């Protein structure tokens, strides 16, 4: 498509609100997913650390 100005590009012949809302929603969901993955990874690391400590303490007895 050929836009004569940046404003026309943002407006996208009347579809701009839908298009930019969809891009925004995708970006938001990706950020939420990344934070969730980071949180799950940290919890898994903590769980593995606890299990390793428990295993070492049972071997020492």
C-alpha positions in Angstrom: 0.0 0.0 0.0 1.1 3.5 -0.6 0.7 6.0 2.3 1.2 9.7 1.7 2.1 10.4 5.4 2.8 8.7 8.7 -0.7 9.6 9.9 -2.2 7.7 7.0 0.0 4.7 7.8 -1.2 4.7 11.4 -4.9 5.1 10.3 -4.6 2.4 7.6 -7.7 3.4 5.7 -9.9 3.0 8.8 -8.5 -0.3 10.0 -5.6 1.2 12.1 -7.4 0.8 15.4 -7.9 -2.9 14.9 -4.5 -3.6 13.5 -2.6 -1.7 16.2 -4.8 -3.1 18.9 -3.9 -6.6 17.6 -0.2 -5.8 17.5 -0.4 -4.4 21.0 -2.3 -7.4 22.4 0.3 -9.8 20.8 3.1 -7.8 22.3 1.5 -7.8 25.7 0.9 -11.5 25.6 4.5 -12.2 24.6 5.7 -10.1 27.5 3.4 -11.9 29.9 4.6 -15.3 28.5 8.3 -14.3 29.0 7.7 -13.3 32.6 5.8 -16.5 33.2 8.6 -18.6 31.7 11.2 -16.8 33.8 9.1 -17.4 36.9 8.7 -21.1 36.2 12.4 -21.5 35.5 13.3 -19.9 38.8 10.9 -22.1 40.6 12.3 -25.2 38.9 15.8 -24.2 39.8 14.7 -23.7 43.5 13.0 -27.1 43.5 16.1 -28.8 42.0 18.3 -27.1 44.6 16.0 -28.3 47.4 16.0 -31.8 46.1 19.8 -31.9 45.7 20.2 -30.7 49.3 17.7 -33.3 50.6 19.5 -36.0 48.6 22.9 -34.9 50.1 21.5 -34.8 53.6 20.1 -38.4 53.3 23.4 -39.7 52.0 25.3 -38.1 55.0 23.2 -40.0 57.5 
